[in-house]
Amino acid sequence: LMSNIFVLGKLHARVTGLFDFGRNQKDLNYLPLTVSQIHNSYKNLGLDVLEVDGLLELTERFCKNKMKRT
C-alpha cells in the first residue's frame, strides 16, 4: 500500500509539472522530483504523510538517491 501511495504522489507531481509546459509558459522540466514536490502532491491528494508508516522515509530516500545520480 505504501509503495502505491508513493507512486501516486510521484505521478501527481509529474502531472502537476506539465501544466505550465502545456500552456507554453515554461520548458519541460527533466529534473528529478524534490521531496517538497512529492509532499505537496500528497497534500493535494488529501494524504497525510505521517499517517502512513514509512512513507516519509521512503520519499526522502528516493529523492536523495535521485539527486546522487544527477
N, C-alpha and C positions, 0 to 999 in steps of 0.2 A: 504494500500500500504506500509506504513512504517513497519508494522509487517512482511510482506512478504520479504522486503529488509533485515530486521534484521535476519530472519530465514535463508535466503540465505547466509548472512555473516557468521552465525554460522556454517552452513553446509560446506561452503567453508573452514573455518578454521579447522574444524574436518578432512576433506578430505586431506587438506594440511599436517596435522599432521600425516597422515597414510603413507606418502611416505618413511620416514626413517624406520618405522616399516616394511613396505613391502619389503624393501631392506635388512632386518635383520641387520640394523645398530643401532637401538635403541629399547628399550622395548615400549610397548603400553602405551601411556600417558592417565591416567584416571583423571588427574587433571582438575578442571574447566577451561574454557577458560578465557583468560585475555582480558581486553579492547584493549590492543595492538594487540593481535592476530586477533580480530574481525575487528579492524580498518585496519590492513594490508590486510585482505580479502576484505574489501570494496574497498580499493585502487586497488588491483589486479583485481577486477571486474569492475573497471572504474567508481566507485561511489564516490562522494564527500559527506562525512558525514554531512557537514554543509549545503548542498543544500536541504536536506530532514528535514523539521521541526520536531524536537523532537527525531530524530534518535540518536543523540549523548547522550541525556539524557537517552533514553531507553537502550542503550548499557551499559552505565555506571551503571545504576540502576540494570540491570540484573547481571552484573559481581559482583557488590557489594553484592547483595543478595546471589549469589552462594558462595562467599567467607565466608559469615556468616554461611552457612550450613556445611562447611567442618571443 
